[in-house]
């Protein structure tokens, strides 16, 4: 019974659903049939306003009959709708052609309500109809432009490029006034006209520049680019860029927003052209500037001709470097500028100001290959500046890297002092060092800013590491010159120390004259160097460390030459060594009103080196009887397993060769056993030539030269 009841209910439900569907479909069919009849009638009468509303409804209703297309009557109605749409499209295109003929520049027709309604219909029709209307209207609107600015016209050349942009501005105002209401707002016709104008202009400019490439000069090119980029900026303020259909304005073509701390306003005045500020990496960055979708839409055509600009910058920078060289020769080295911590050569600021100007200018022209070419030019003249202006003006020394030449040796033997740098020369070296340090930091910033400006795909090709290394070499050479100068100034005093008859010293007095001479040279040089390197204290610290590493081994080497030494003589030398140690520990702040604690790295070197000198003298002072006690005392105090050093100590004590032989044998026996794996290393080190052997060779060479002289 339940099954029978539910079966009947199901039949009723199906019947109701089918009946509802049939009624709905018949209503839709009635609407479709009536709509098609009305559509055809309105199309013939050009009642586009009514057609626009009706057509969309008919299309929507027709969608309900997609599954009934097998029925001949339904298929016939669908074909009538398509025919009506085609007829509407052709009719609307004909109306626009009549109103805006493509031939000639005169426009007999004009905006009308019929055309405005036709545009509403075209929005519903096939998108190709809308595109055809837009294309024909814009072509007709720009036909006058193509005639006025033909390639053979004088107004078409770059020097009158402003007239092109003035013309389109007038045309856009004319369009807004006459046709602004004719086209639907969502068609963005004003922007489309402007974009098409840009495409046409880019093509025409590229064509005329190819033809007259030899006539393009730098000033003319920059003038045209500046006017073009200004116009592109104006478009960006006026339009959104929604109609840009091709890839003319890609984001990759846009100059990235600047985070350069010295670029306050790239489009500003000359007053804003300030050089990179040192030591200000935490300076707040400018907020990002919105992207310009029109950037490069016209100015892209200038890129193939930017080689003219690059060649011009190459020439200008070459002349700038030559001017720097001549100015330096004419004006001489900078005056000592102790109050400001040493003078940076003004030419380096001029160079980087010019670099900044070129970089900003080029990034506005192109972010592609021209930026890479400009970077290569920058690299070339950074190296030239480093070698011609900085290295080329470093004072020349009479001695080589090691501080020893035949001339200096002969002078030393004759008792004359090695030539020293004057205060002006010391200031010049410090100035060149400070300038190189400034250039090093600024070049690093320049590399970062170039990478920001260039197209991301080319970023890896920008590398100024080689140029930074060049400035590092200048810094290292400058420090080495300062060290060599002070080192050479102390050489005569150390030579005098080694020539003194230390076995004849009868009593211990104040510090010896040679110590006073060394201290005098240190007090003359170091304050000048420190004051002129006040702005780059890390390099002054490097100077101190390098001097200590050079002077202390040399002092110990001369100490070994003091032989034989009496007990009193050893005590005097110990007093002198302690005096030198105190002076060296105080060297970074010597002669300064502000006493600063010396850097720990420097203090460690001085303490270690001079303590070794003191230990050598204490071993010399120790009695050599009994021998075993002396040997153990030596090993304990010096911790030196070298037989050469032990031999030198015995020479300083003035022991006879027979006594030395037994001492050396005992020394070898008392040496602690080396750890496994070290034996081969120690044997190699013992086989290496010692400073004593080296000095012996130099003495032989000197005797040979004297004989020949």
C-alpha positions as CSV (number, residue, x, y, z in Angstrom):
1,X,0.0,0.0,0.0
2,X,2.9,2.3,0.9
3,X,4.6,1.6,-2.4
4,X,1.4,2.3,-4.4
5,X,0.9,5.6,-2.5
6,X,4.5,6.8,-3.0
7,X,4.4,5.7,-6.6
8,X,1.5,7.9,-7.3
9,X,3.1,10.8,-5.4
10,X,6.3,10.4,-7.5
11,X,4.3,10.5,-10.7
12,X,2.6,13.7,-9.5
13,X,6.0,15.3,-8.6
14,X,7.4,14.4,-12.0
15,X,4.4,15.8,-13.8
16,X,4.6,19.0,-11.8
17,X,8.3,19.5,-12.6
18,X,7.9,18.7,-16.3
19,X,4.9,21.0,-16.5
20,X,6.9,23.8,-14.7
21,X,9.8,23.3,-17.1
22,X,7.6,23.3,-20.1
23,X,5.8,26.5,-19.1
24,X,9.2,28.2,-18.3
25,X,10.7,27.1,-21.6
26,X,7.6,28.2,-23.6
27,X,7.9,31.6,-21.9
28,X,11.5,31.8,-22.8
29,X,10.7,30.8,-26.3
30,X,8.0,33.4,-26.5
31,X,10.5,36.0,-25.3
32,X,13.2,34.8,-27.6
33,X,10.9,34.9,-30.7
34,X,9.5,38.3,-29.8
35,X,13.0,39.6,-29.0
36,X,14.5,38.4,-32.3
37,X,11.6,40.1,-34.2
38,X,12.1,43.3,-32.3
39,X,15.9,43.1,-32.7
40,X,15.7,42.9,-36.4
41,X,13.2,45.7,-36.7
42,X,15.2,48.0,-34.4
43,X,18.4,47.2,-36.3
44,X,16.8,48.4,-39.5
45,X,15.7,51.6,-37.8
46,X,19.1,52.1,-36.1
47,X,17.5,52.3,-32.7
48,X,20.8,51.5,-31.0
49,X,19.7,52.6,-27.6
50,X,16.9,50.1,-27.4
51,X,19.0,47.4,-29.2
52,X,21.7,47.7,-26.5
53,X,19.3,46.7,-23.8
54,X,17.4,44.1,-25.8
55,X,20.4,42.4,-27.3
56,X,21.9,41.4,-24.0
57,X,18.5,40.0,-22.9
58,X,18.1,38.0,-26.1
59,X,21.6,36.6,-25.7
60,X,21.0,35.6,-22.1
61,X,17.6,33.9,-23.0
62,X,19.3,32.1,-25.9
63,X,21.7,30.4,-23.5
64,X,18.8,28.5,-22.0
65,X,18.2,26.8,-25.3
66,X,21.7,25.5,-25.9
67,X,20.5,21.9,-25.1
68,X,17.6,22.3,-27.6
69,X,19.6,23.2,-30.6
70,X,18.7,19.9,-32.2
71,X,15.1,21.3,-32.7
72,X,15.0,23.0,-36.2
73,X,12.9,26.0,-34.9
74,X,15.2,26.7,-32.0
75,X,18.3,26.4,-34.3
76,X,16.6,28.8,-36.7
77,X,16.1,31.4,-34.0
78,X,19.7,31.1,-32.9
79,X,20.9,31.7,-36.4
80,X,18.6,34.7,-36.7
81,X,20.2,36.2,-33.5
82,X,23.7,35.6,-34.9
83,X,22.7,37.2,-38.3
84,X,21.3,40.2,-36.4
85,X,24.6,40.5,-34.4
86,X,26.6,40.4,-37.6
87,X,24.4,42.9,-39.3
88,X,24.6,45.2,-36.3
89,X,28.4,44.9,-36.3
90,X,28.7,45.8,-40.0
91,X,26.1,48.5,-39.7
92,X,27.8,50.2,-36.7
93,X,31.2,50.0,-38.5
94,X,29.7,51.6,-41.6
95,X,28.2,54.3,-39.4
96,X,31.5,55.1,-37.9
97,X,33.3,55.0,-41.2
98,X,30.7,57.5,-42.5
99,X,31.1,59.7,-39.5
100,X,34.9,59.4,-39.3
101,X,36.3,58.6,-42.8
102,X,39.8,57.1,-42.6
103,X,41.0,59.0,-45.7
104,X,41.8,62.7,-45.3
105,X,42.3,64.7,-42.1
106,X,38.9,66.5,-42.2
107,X,36.1,65.1,-40.1
108,X,32.7,65.9,-41.8
109,X,30.9,63.8,-39.2
110,X,31.1,64.1,-35.5
111,X,29.7,62.8,-32.2
112,X,26.0,62.0,-32.1
113,X,23.6,60.1,-29.8
114,X,23.3,57.4,-32.5
115,X,27.0,56.7,-32.3
116,X,27.1,56.8,-28.5
117,X,24.3,54.2,-28.4
118,X,26.2,52.2,-31.1
119,X,29.2,52.0,-28.8
120,X,26.9,50.5,-26.1
121,X,25.8,47.9,-28.6
122,X,29.4,47.2,-29.7
123,X,30.2,46.4,-26.0
124,X,27.7,43.5,-26.2
125,X,28.7,42.3,-29.6
126,X,31.8,40.3,-30.6
127,X,34.9,42.1,-29.0
128,X,36.4,42.4,-32.5
129,X,33.8,45.0,-33.4
130,X,34.8,47.1,-30.5
131,X,38.5,46.7,-31.3
132,X,37.8,47.6,-34.9
133,X,35.9,50.8,-33.9
134,X,38.7,51.8,-31.5
135,X,41.4,51.1,-34.1
136,X,39.7,53.0,-36.9
137,X,38.9,56.0,-34.7
138,X,42.4,56.3,-33.3
139,X,44.0,55.8,-36.7
140,X,41.8,58.6,-38.1
141,X,42.5,60.8,-35.1
142,X,46.3,60.4,-35.6
143,X,46.3,60.7,-39.3
144,X,47.1,64.4,-39.1
145,X,50.1,63.6,-36.9
146,X,51.7,61.3,-39.4
147,X,51.4,63.9,-42.1
148,X,52.7,66.8,-40.1
149,X,55.7,64.9,-38.7
150,X,56.8,62.9,-41.7
151,X,60.4,62.0,-41.8
152,X,61.2,64.5,-44.5
153,X,59.7,67.4,-42.5
154,X,62.1,69.7,-40.5
155,X,59.8,69.6,-37.5
156,X,60.3,65.8,-37.3
157,X,64.0,66.0,-36.0
158,X,65.0,65.7,-32.4
159,X,65.6,69.4,-31.8
160,X,61.8,70.0,-32.3
161,X,60.6,67.0,-30.3
162,X,58.6,69.3,-28.0
163,X,56.2,70.0,-30.9
164,X,55.2,66.4,-31.1
165,X,54.2,66.3,-27.4
166,X,52.5,69.7,-27.7
167,X,50.4,68.4,-30.6
168,X,49.1,65.3,-28.8
169,X,48.2,67.4,-25.7
170,X,46.1,69.6,-27.9
171,X,44.5,66.6,-29.6
172,X,43.6,65.0,-26.3
173,X,42.0,68.2,-25.1
174,X,40.1,68.4,-28.4
175,X,39.0,64.8,-28.0
176,X,37.8,65.3,-24.4
177,X,35.8,68.3,-25.5
178,X,34.2,66.8,-28.6
179,X,34.1,63.1,-28.1
180,X,34.5,62.5,-24.4
181,X,30.8,61.5,-24.0
182,X,30.5,59.5,-27.2
183,X,32.6,56.5,-26.0
184,X,31.9,54.6,-22.8
185,X,34.2,55.5,-20.0
186,X,35.4,51.9,-19.6
187,X,36.8,52.0,-23.1
188,X,39.6,54.5,-21.9
189,X,39.7,56.1,-25.3
190,X,41.8,59.1,-24.1
191,X,44.5,56.7,-22.8
192,X,44.3,54.5,-25.9
193,X,44.9,57.5,-28.1
194,X,47.9,58.5,-26.0
195,X,49.3,55.0,-26.0
196,X,49.0,54.6,-29.8
197,X,50.6,58.0,-30.2
198,X,53.6,56.8,-28.1
199,X,53.9,53.6,-30.2
200,X,53.8,55.6,-33.5
201,X,56.3,58.2,-32.1
202,X,58.7,55.5,-31.0
203,X,58.6,53.9,-34.4
204,X,59.0,57.2,-36.3
205,X,61.8,58.4,-34.1
206,X,63.7,55.1,-34.4
207,X,63.4,55.3,-38.2
208,X,64.6,58.9,-38.5
209,X,67.5,58.4,-36.0
210,X,68.7,55.3,-38.0
211,X,68.7,57.5,-41.1
212,X,70.4,60.5,-39.5
213,X,72.6,58.7,-36.9
214,X,75.7,60.8,-37.8
215,X,73.8,64.0,-36.9
216,X,73.1,62.9,-33.3
217,X,75.1,64.8,-30.8
218,X,75.2,64.3,-27.0
219,X,73.4,67.5,-26.1
220,X,70.7,66.9,-28.7
221,X,70.2,63.3,-27.6
222,X,70.0,64.3,-23.9
223,X,67.6,67.1,-24.7
224,X,65.3,64.7,-26.6
225,X,65.4,62.1,-23.9
226,X,64.7,64.6,-21.2
227,X,61.7,65.9,-23.0
228,X,60.5,62.4,-23.7
229,X,60.8,61.1,-20.2
230,X,59.1,64.2,-18.9
231,X,56.2,63.5,-21.2
232,X,56.1,59.8,-20.1
233,X,55.9,61.1,-16.5
234,X,53.0,63.3,-17.4
235,X,51.2,60.3,-18.9
236,X,51.7,58.4,-15.7
237,X,50.1,61.2,-13.7
238,X,47.1,61.4,-16.1
239,X,46.5,57.7,-16.9
240,X,46.6,54.3,-15.1
241,X,48.2,52.3,-17.9
242,X,45.4,49.8,-18.0
243,X,45.3,49.7,-21.8
244,X,48.9,48.8,-22.3
245,X,48.5,45.7,-24.3
246,X,52.1,44.9,-25.3
247,X,55.3,44.5,-23.2
248,X,56.5,48.0,-23.9
249,X,56.5,49.1,-20.3
250,X,57.7,46.2,-18.2
251,X,58.5,46.5,-14.6
252,X,62.0,45.4,-15.4
253,X,62.4,48.5,-17.5
254,X,61.6,50.8,-14.6
255,X,64.4,52.4,-12.6
256,X,64.1,51.0,-9.1
257,X,63.4,53.5,-6.4
258,X,66.7,54.9,-5.1
259,X,67.9,54.1,-1.6
260,X,71.2,56.0,-2.2
261,X,71.9,58.2,0.8
262,X,73.4,60.9,-1.4
263,X,70.6,61.0,-3.9
264,X,68.1,63.3,-2.1
265,X,66.3,64.3,-5.3
266,X,67.5,62.8,-8.6
267,X,65.4,65.3,-10.6
268,X,66.3,68.2,-8.4
269,X,68.8,71.0,-8.9
270,X,72.5,71.1,-9.0
271,X,72.5,72.0,-5.3
272,X,71.3,68.5,-4.6
273,X,74.4,67.0,-6.2
274,X,76.2,66.0,-3.0
275,X,78.8,63.3,-2.8
276,X,78.4,60.0,-1.0
277,X,78.5,60.5,2.7
278,X,81.0,58.3,4.6
279,X,80.0,56.1,7.5
280,X,76.3,56.6,7.2
281,X,74.8,53.2,6.3
282,X,71.9,53.6,8.7
283,X,70.5,56.7,7.1
284,X,66.7,56.3,6.6
285,X,65.8,55.4,3.0
286,X,63.4,57.4,0.9
287,X,59.9,55.8,0.5
288,X,59.5,54.0,-2.7
289,X,58.2,56.0,-5.7
290,X,55.2,54.5,-7.5
291,X,56.2,52.7,-10.7
292,X,55.6,54.5,-14.0
293,X,53.9,52.1,-16.4
294,X,54.7,54.4,-19.3
295,X,58.5,54.5,-18.6
296,X,60.3,53.7,-21.8
297,X,57.2,53.5,-24.0
298,X,58.8,56.2,-26.3
299,X,62.3,56.6,-24.8
300,X,63.1,53.0,-25.5
301,X,64.0,54.1,-29.1
302,X,66.9,56.1,-27.9
303,X,68.7,53.1,-26.3
304,X,70.5,52.0,-29.5
305,X,72.0,55.5,-29.8
306,X,73.2,55.8,-26.2
307,X,76.7,54.8,-27.3
308,X,77.0,58.5,-28.2
309,X,76.4,59.3,-24.5
310,X,78.7,56.6,-23.2
311,X,81.6,57.8,-25.5
312,X,81.0,61.3,-24.4
313,X,81.3,60.3,-20.7
314,X,84.4,58.4,-21.5
315,X,86.0,61.5,-23.1
316,X,84.8,63.8,-20.3
317,X,86.1,61.5,-17.5
318,X,89.5,61.2,-19.3
319,X,89.7,65.0,-19.5
320,X,88.6,65.2,-15.8
321,X,91.5,62.8,-14.7
322,X,94.0,64.8,-16.8
323,X,92.8,68.0,-15.1
324,X,93.2,66.4,-11.7
325,X,96.8,65.5,-12.6
326,X,97.6,69.0,-13.9
327,X,96.0,70.7,-10.9
328,X,97.9,68.5,-8.5
329,X,101.2,69.4,-10.2
330,X,100.2,73.1,-10.3
331,X,98.9,73.4,-6.8
332,X,101.2,70.9,-5.1
333,X,100.3,68.6,-2.3
334,X,97.5,69.6,0.1
335,X,98.5,71.6,3.2
336,X,98.7,69.8,6.5
337,X,95.2,69.7,7.9
338,X,95.7,68.4,11.4
339,X,92.5,69.9,12.9
340,X,90.3,67.9,10.5
341,X,92.3,64.7,10.8
342,X,94.0,64.8,7.5
343,X,92.9,66.2,4.2
344,X,91.1,64.1,1.6
345,X,92.0,65.2,-1.9
346,X,89.1,67.4,-3.2
347,X,89.4,65.7,-6.6
348,X,88.0,62.5,-5.4
349,X,84.8,64.2,-4.3
350,X,84.6,65.9,-7.7
351,X,85.0,62.5,-9.4
352,X,82.2,60.8,-7.4
353,X,79.9,63.8,-7.8
354,X,80.4,63.4,-11.6
355,X,79.9,59.6,-11.3
356,X,76.6,60.2,-9.4
357,X,75.4,62.6,-12.0
358,X,76.2,60.1,-14.9
359,X,74.6,57.2,-13.0
360,X,71.3,59.0,-12.4
361,X,71.2,60.4,-15.9
362,X,72.0,57.0,-17.5
363,X,69.4,55.2,-15.4
364,X,66.8,57.6,-16.6
365,X,67.8,56.8,-20.2
366,X,68.1,53.0,-19.9
367,X,68.5,50.3,-17.3
368,X,69.9,47.8,-19.8
369,X,73.2,47.4,-21.6
370,X,74.1,51.1,-21.5
371,X,74.3,50.9,-17.7
372,X,76.8,48.0,-18.1
373,X,78.8,50.1,-20.6
374,X,78.8,53.1,-18.2
375,X,79.9,50.8,-15.3
376,X,82.9,49.7,-17.5
377,X,83.8,53.4,-18.0
378,X,83.5,54.0,-14.2
379,X,85.9,51.0,-13.5
380,X,88.4,52.3,-16.0
381,X,88.7,55.8,-14.4
382,X,88.6,54.5,-10.9
383,X,91.7,52.6,-11.7
384,X,93.3,55.6,-13.4
385,X,92.5,57.8,-10.4
386,X,94.1,55.2,-8.1
387,X,97.3,55.0,-10.1
388,X,97.7,58.5,-11.6
389,X,96.4,60.7,-8.7
390,X,97.1,58.5,-5.7
391,X,99.9,56.1,-6.3
392,X,101.5,58.4,-8.8
393,X,101.9,61.2,-6.2
394,X,103.3,59.0,-3.3
395,X,106.8,60.3,-2.4
396,X,109.6,58.0,-3.6
397,X,111.9,56.4,-1.1
398,X,115.6,55.8,-1.6
399,X,115.3,52.3,-0.1
400,X,113.5,49.2,-1.4
401,X,110.8,47.2,0.3
402,X,113.1,45.6,2.8
403,X,114.8,48.9,3.6
404,X,118.2,47.8,2.5
405,X,120.0,48.8,-0.7
406,X,123.7,49.0,-1.6
407,X,123.5,52.8,-1.4
408,X,121.9,52.8,2.0
409,X,124.4,50.2,3.3
410,X,127.4,52.3,2.1
411,X,125.8,55.4,3.6
412,X,125.2,53.6,6.9
413,X,128.9,52.5,7.0
414,X,130.0,56.0,6.3
415,X,127.9,57.2,9.2
416,X,125.4,59.4,7.2
417,X,121.8,59.2,8.0
418,X,119.2,57.8,5.6
419,X,117.1,60.6,4.0
420,X,113.7,61.0,5.7
421,X,110.4,62.3,4.5
422,X,109.6,65.9,5.3
423,X,106.5,66.8,7.4
424,X,104.8,67.9,4.1
425,X,105.6,64.5,2.5
426,X,104.2,62.7,5.6
427,X,101.1,64.7,5.4
428,X,100.8,64.0,1.7
429,X,101.1,60.2,2.3
430,X,98.4,60.4,5.0
431,X,96.2,62.5,2.7
432,X,96.6,59.9,-0.1
433,X,95.8,57.1,2.4
434,X,92.7,58.9,3.6
435,X,91.6,59.6,0.1
436,X,92.1,55.9,-0.9
437,X,90.1,54.9,2.2
438,X,87.3,57.3,1.2
439,X,87.4,56.0,-2.4
440,X,87.3,52.4,-1.2
441,X,84.1,53.0,0.9
442,X,82.5,55.1,-1.8
443,X,83.2,52.6,-4.6
444,X,81.5,49.9,-2.5
445,X,78.4,52.2,-2.2
446,X,78.6,53.0,-5.9
447,X,78.5,49.3,-6.7
448,X,75.3,48.9,-4.6
449,X,73.6,51.9,-6.2
450,X,74.5,50.7,-9.8
451,X,73.0,47.3,-8.9
452,X,69.8,49.1,-7.8
453,X,69.6,51.1,-11.0
454,X,70.3,48.3,-13.5
455,X,67.9,45.7,-14.9
456,X,67.8,42.8,-12.4
457,X,68.8,40.4,-15.1
458,X,72.1,42.3,-15.6
459,X,72.9,42.8,-11.9
460,X,75.5,40.1,-11.7
461,X,77.6,41.8,-14.4
462,X,78.3,44.8,-12.1
463,X,81.3,44.1,-10.0
464,X,83.7,46.7,-8.7
465,X,85.7,44.4,-6.5
466,X,88.9,44.8,-8.6
467,X,88.7,48.6,-8.2
468,X,88.2,48.3,-4.4
469,X,91.2,46.0,-4.3
470,X,93.2,48.7,-6.2
471,X,92.4,51.3,-3.5
472,X,93.3,48.7,-0.8
473,X,96.7,48.3,-2.5
474,X,97.2,52.1,-2.4
475,X,96.3,52.1,1.4
476,X,98.7,49.2,2.0
477,X,101.5,51.0,0.0
478,X,100.9,54.2,1.9
479,X,101.2,52.5,5.3
480,X,104.3,50.6,4.2
481,X,105.9,53.9,3.1
482,X,105.2,55.5,6.6
483,X,106.6,52.4,8.3
484,X,109.7,52.2,6.0
485,X,110.4,55.9,6.6
486,X,110.3,55.6,10.4
487,X,112.1,52.3,10.3
488,X,114.9,53.8,8.1
489,X,115.2,56.8,10.4
490,X,115.9,54.4,13.4
491,X,118.5,52.3,11.4
492,X,121.5,54.6,12.1
493,X,120.8,54.5,15.9
494,X,120.6,50.7,15.9
495,X,123.8,50.5,13.9
496,X,125.5,52.7,16.4
497,X,124.2,50.4,19.2
498,X,125.7,47.4,17.5
499,X,129.1,49.1,17.1
500,X,129.5,50.2,20.7
501,X,132.2,48.5,22.8
502,X,129.8,46.9,25.3
503,X,132.6,45.0,27.0
504,X,134.2,48.3,28.0
505,X,131.1,49.8,29.7
506,X,132.1,50.4,33.3
507,X,128.9,51.7,34.9
508,X,125.1,51.8,34.2
509,X,123.8,55.3,33.6
510,X,120.8,56.9,31.9
511,X,119.5,55.6,28.6
512,X,122.1,55.4,25.8
513,X,122.3,58.1,23.0
514,X,121.0,55.6,20.4
515,X,117.8,55.2,22.5
516,X,117.4,58.9,22.7
517,X,117.8,59.1,18.9
518,X,115.1,56.4,18.3
519,X,112.7,58.2,20.6
520,X,113.4,61.5,18.9
521,X,112.5,60.0,15.5
522,X,109.4,58.4,16.9
523,X,108.3,61.7,18.5
524,X,108.9,63.6,15.3
525,X,107.0,61.2,13.0
526,X,104.2,59.5,14.9
527,X,102.3,62.6,16.1
528,X,102.2,64.0,12.6
529,X,101.0,60.6,11.2
530,X,98.4,60.1,14.0
531,X,96.9,63.6,13.7
532,X,96.7,63.3,9.9
533,X,95.0,59.9,10.2
534,X,92.6,60.9,12.9
535,X,89.6,60.2,10.6
536,X,90.9,56.7,9.8
537,X,92.2,55.4,13.1
538,X,92.1,51.8,12.1
539,X,94.8,52.5,9.5
540,X,96.9,54.4,12.1
541,X,96.6,51.2,14.3
542,X,97.8,49.2,11.3
543,X,100.8,51.5,10.9
544,X,101.7,51.1,14.6
545,X,101.4,47.3,14.4
546,X,103.5,47.1,11.2
547,X,106.2,49.3,12.6
548,X,106.4,47.2,15.8
549,X,106.6,44.0,13.7
550,X,109.4,45.6,11.6
551,X,111.4,47.4,14.3
552,X,111.4,44.8,17.1
553,X,112.9,42.0,15.1
554,X,115.5,44.4,13.7
555,X,116.3,45.6,17.2
556,X,116.8,42.0,18.3
557,X,119.0,41.3,15.3
558,X,121.2,44.3,16.1
559,X,121.2,43.1,19.8
560,X,122.8,39.9,18.6
561,X,125.6,42.0,16.9
562,X,126.5,43.5,20.3
563,X,129.4,41.2,21.2
564,X,131.1,40.6,23.4
565,X,129.0,42.1,26.3
566,X,130.2,42.6,29.8
567,X,127.9,42.2,32.8
568,X,127.6,46.0,33.1
569,X,127.1,46.4,29.4
570,X,124.2,43.8,29.5
571,X,122.7,45.8,32.4
572,X,122.9,49.0,30.3
573,X,121.4,47.3,27.3
574,X,118.6,45.9,29.5
575,X,117.9,49.4,30.8
576,X,117.9,50.7,27.2
577,X,115.6,47.8,26.1
578,X,113.1,48.6,28.9
579,X,113.1,52.3,27.9
580,X,112.4,51.4,24.2
581,X,109.7,49.0,25.4
582,X,107.9,51.8,27.4
583,X,108.2,54.2,24.4
584,X,106.8,51.6,22.0
585,X,103.9,50.8,24.4
586,X,103.1,54.5,24.5
587,X,103.7,55.0,20.7
588,X,100.0,55.3,19.6
589,X,99.4,58.3,21.9
590,X,103.0,59.7,22.1
591,X,103.0,63.5,22.0
592,X,99.2,63.6,22.3
593,X,97.3,65.7,24.8
594,X,94.6,63.0,24.9
595,X,96.0,59.8,26.3
596,X,94.3,56.8,24.9
597,X,94.9,53.2,25.8
598,X,96.8,51.4,23.0
599,X,94.9,48.7,21.1
600,X,95.3,45.3,22.7
601,X,96.5,43.7,19.5
602,X,99.4,46.3,19.3
603,X,100.3,46.0,23.0
604,X,100.5,42.2,22.7
605,X,103.0,42.4,19.8
606,X,105.2,44.9,21.7
607,X,105.2,43.1,25.0
608,X,105.9,39.7,23.3
609,X,108.8,41.1,21.1
610,X,110.5,43.3,23.7
611,X,110.1,40.7,26.5
612,X,112.1,38.4,24.2
613,X,114.8,41.0,23.9
614,X,114.9,41.4,27.7
615,X,115.1,37.6,28.2
616,X,118.0,37.5,25.8
617,X,119.9,40.0,27.8
618,X,119.0,38.3,31.1
619,X,120.4,35.0,29.7
620,X,123.6,36.9,28.7
621,X,123.9,38.3,32.2
622,X,123.5,34.8,33.7
623,X,126.8,33.1,34.7
624,X,127.7,30.2,32.3
625,X,129.1,28.1,35.2
626,X,127.9,25.5,35.8
627,X,127.0,24.9,32.1
628,X,124.0,22.7,32.8
629,X,122.4,25.4,34.9
630,X,123.0,28.0,32.2
631,X,121.5,25.8,29.5
632,X,118.4,25.0,31.6
633,X,118.1,28.7,32.4
634,X,118.3,29.5,28.7
635,X,115.6,27.0,27.7
636,X,113.4,28.2,30.5
637,X,113.7,31.9,29.8
638,X,113.7,31.9,25.9
639,X,111.9,28.6,25.1
640,X,113.9,28.6,21.9
641,X,115.1,25.3,20.6
642,X,117.2,26.8,17.8
643,X,120.9,26.1,18.1
644,X,121.6,29.3,16.0
645,X,120.0,31.5,18.6
646,X,121.9,29.7,21.4
647,X,125.1,30.2,19.4
648,X,124.5,33.9,19.2
649,X,124.0,34.1,22.9
650,X,127.3,32.4,23.5
651,X,128.9,34.9,21.1
652,X,127.4,37.8,23.0
653,X,128.9,36.4,26.2
654,X,132.3,36.2,24.5
655,X,133.0,32.5,25.2
656,X,135.8,30.8,23.3
657,X,135.0,28.3,20.6
658,X,136.1,25.3,22.7
659,X,133.7,26.4,25.5
660,X,130.9,27.0,22.9
661,X,131.3,23.5,21.5
662,X,130.8,21.8,24.8
663,X,127.9,24.2,25.6
664,X,126.2,23.4,22.2
665,X,126.6,19.7,22.8
666,X,125.1,20.0,26.3
667,X,122.3,22.2,24.8
668,X,121.4,19.5,22.2
669,X,121.2,16.9,25.0
670,X,119.1,19.0,27.3
671,X,116.5,19.9,24.5
672,X,113.1,18.5,25.3
673,X,112.0,15.7,22.9
674,X,109.9,17.1,20.1
675,X,106.3,15.8,19.8
676,X,105.7,13.1,17.1
677,X,105.3,14.6,13.6
678,X,107.3,17.8,14.4
679,X,110.8,16.4,13.9
680,X,110.7,16.9,10.1
681,X,109.4,20.4,10.5
682,X,112.0,21.5,13.0
683,X,114.8,20.1,10.8
684,X,113.5,22.1,7.9
685,X,113.3,25.3,10.0
686,X,116.9,24.7,11.2
687,X,118.1,24.3,7.7
688,X,116.6,27.6,6.6
689,X,119.0,30.6,6.4
690,X,119.0,32.7,9.6
691,X,119.1,36.5,9.9
692,X,122.8,36.1,11.0
693,X,123.6,34.2,7.9
694,X,121.8,36.7,5.8
695,X,123.7,39.6,7.4
696,X,127.0,37.7,6.8
697,X,126.2,37.5,3.1
698,X,125.5,41.2,3.0
699,X,128.8,42.0,4.7
700,X,130.6,39.9,2.1
701,X,128.8,41.7,-0.7
702,X,129.7,45.0,0.9
703,X,133.4,44.1,1.1
704,X,133.4,43.0,-2.5
705,X,131.9,46.3,-3.6
706,X,134.4,48.4,-1.6
707,X,137.3,46.4,-3.1
708,X,136.0,47.2,-6.6
709,X,135.4,50.8,-5.8
